[in-house]
Amino acid sequence: MIRLDTPSVAADILPLATLKAHLRVDHATEDTLIATYGAAAVRAMEARLGRSLGPATYKLTLSSVGAAIDIPVANVSAITGMTIVDRDGVVQTVGADDRVLHTGDVLSIVEPAPGVTWPTAGSAWNACELTVTAGYPLGALPADLTAALLITATAIYRGRGDGDIPKGAENLAAPYRTGGWL
């Protein structure tokens, strides 16, 4: 089971100043509304793509541990915690030096570091827990995804909340769709 623990911060992904410049709005009267629509655009795009557009934290809970663990989240940048409940029911921490992360655009894998053997997991629903950070680093969102967000936020702003992700934005974002977990 994987769950989103801490979502990305929409205002960091699509800053208000960037969105206002795109909308050609030079007053502060609608700042709260525009920020809300910007956040809605970010969340809609994340849901559609199945990935976080900015740094987010996920918790993966497994009932067993194999030779390697698939992490079904796009753009994993780090494992910030890993525990295994051993056969005696004792929670063992697997340190950063005891694991190797192989990152991919859609799926990442963690395995024991060379010469390291992880504790043998017991039979518990939470035999292994991984905490991972995933998503694009701030300032590293591909330009076409930024354009897709701006188009989407503009459509929401102009329609006053009524609208889906516009086709042009969807086309720009299509190569990033994982169909995976968010």
C-alpha positions in Angstrom: 0.0 0.0 0.0 1.3 3.4 -0.8 -0.1 6.7 0.4 0.7 10.4 -0.1 2.0 11.6 3.3 2.9 15.2 2.5 1.7 16.7 -0.8 3.8 19.1 -2.9 3.3 22.8 -2.2 1.3 24.1 -5.2 2.4 27.7 -4.6 6.0 26.6 -5.0 5.3 24.8 -8.2 3.2 27.6 -9.8 4.0 30.8 -7.9 1.3 33.5 -7.8 3.6 36.1 -9.4 4.2 33.7 -12.4 0.5 33.0 -12.8 -0.5 36.7 -12.4 2.1 37.7 -15.1 0.6 35.0 -17.4 -2.9 36.3 -16.8 -1.8 39.9 -17.2 -3.2 40.8 -13.8 -1.4 43.7 -12.2 -3.6 44.2 -9.1 -3.9 42.4 -5.8 -7.6 42.3 -5.6 -7.9 38.7 -6.8 -4.7 37.3 -5.4 -6.4 34.7 -3.1 -8.7 33.6 -5.9 -5.9 33.3 -8.5 -3.7 31.4 -6.0 -6.6 29.0 -5.4 -7.0 28.4 -9.1 -3.3 27.9 -9.4 -3.4 25.3 -6.7 -6.4 23.6 -8.4 -4.5 23.5 -11.7 -1.5 21.8 -10.0 -3.7 19.2 -8.2 -5.7 18.5 -11.3 -2.5 18.0 -13.4 -0.9 15.8 -10.7 -4.0 13.6 -10.5 -4.2 13.4 -14.3 -0.5 12.5 -14.6 -0.2 10.2 -11.6 2.9 12.0 -10.3 3.8 14.9 -8.0 5.0 18.0 -9.8 7.0 19.2 -6.8 8.7 17.5 -3.8 6.2 15.3 -1.9 6.5 12.5 0.7 5.1 9.0 0.3 4.9 6.1 2.6 5.0 2.6 1.1 3.9 -0.3 3.4 4.6 -3.9 2.4 3.7 -7.2 4.0 6.9 -8.9 2.7 10.4 -8.0 1.5 12.0 -9.5 -1.6 15.5 -9.2 -3.0 14.5 -5.7 -4.2 11.5 -3.5 -3.6 9.7 -1.7 -6.4 8.6 1.8 -5.5 5.6 2.6 -7.7 6.0 6.4 -7.6 7.3 8.6 -10.4 10.5 10.7 -9.9 11.7 9.3 -6.6 14.7 11.4 -5.4 15.4 9.9 -2.0 14.5 7.4 0.6 14.2 9.2 3.9 13.4 6.2 6.0 13.2 2.4 5.9 12.2 -0.1 8.5 11.7 -3.9 8.5 9.9 -5.7 11.3 12.0 -8.8 11.8 10.7 -12.3 12.7 10.9 -11.5 16.4 8.6 -8.5 15.8 11.5 -6.0 16.4 11.5 -3.0 14.2 14.9 -2.7 12.5 16.0 0.5 10.7 17.8 0.0 7.4 20.2 2.9 7.1 21.2 4.8 4.0 24.5 2.9 3.7 22.6 -0.4 3.7 20.5 0.3 0.6 20.9 1.4 -3.0 18.2 3.4 -4.8 17.9 2.9 -8.5 15.7 5.8 -9.8 13.5 5.8 -12.9 11.1 8.2 -14.4 8.1 6.0 -13.6 9.3 3.3 -11.2 12.3 3.1 -8.8 13.8 0.2 -7.1 15.6 -0.2 -3.8 17.9 -3.1 -3.0 20.5 -4.0 -0.4 23.9 -2.4 -0.8 26.6 -4.7 -2.0 27.6 -7.1 0.8 24.6 -6.1 2.9 21.8 -8.5 4.0 18.6 -6.9 5.3 16.8 -8.4 8.3 14.5 -11.2 7.5 11.0 -9.8 7.6 8.4 -11.4 9.8 4.8 -12.0 8.9 3.1 -8.6 9.6 1.0 -6.4 7.4 3.7 -3.7 7.9 6.8 -5.9 7.5 8.5 -3.1 5.6 7.9 0.6 5.5 9.6 3.0 3.2 9.3 6.8 3.3 10.3 8.4 0.0 10.6 11.8 -1.5 9.4 12.1 -5.0 8.5 14.8 -7.6 10.4 17.3 -9.5 12.9 19.5 -7.5 11.6 23.0 -7.2 12.6 25.0 -10.2 13.1 21.9 -12.3 9.6 21.4 -13.7 9.8 20.8 -17.5 8.8 23.9 -19.4 5.9 22.1 -21.2 4.4 21.1 -17.8 4.7 24.7 -16.6 2.9 25.8 -19.8 0.2 23.1 -19.2 -0.3 24.4 -15.7 -0.6 28.0 -16.9 -3.1 27.1 -19.6 -5.1 25.1 -17.1 -5.1 27.8 -14.4 -6.0 30.4 -17.1 -9.0 28.3 -18.1 -10.1 27.9 -14.5 -9.7 31.7 -13.9 -11.6 32.7 -17.0 -14.3 30.2 -16.4 -14.4 31.1 -12.7 -13.8 27.5 -11.6 -15.7 25.8 -14.3 -13.5 23.7 -16.5 -11.4 20.6 -17.0 -7.8 20.5 -18.1 -7.9 22.1 -21.5 -6.9 19.8 -24.5 -3.8 21.9 -25.3 -2.6 21.5 -21.7 -3.3 17.8 -21.7 -1.4 17.4 -25.0 1.6 19.2 -23.4 1.5 17.0 -20.3 0.7 13.7 -22.0 4.4 12.5 -22.2 4.6 12.7 -18.4 1.6 10.6 -17.6 2.6 7.5 -15.6 -0.7 5.9 -14.9 0.9 5.1 -11.6 0.2 6.2 -8.0 -0.2 9.6 -6.7 
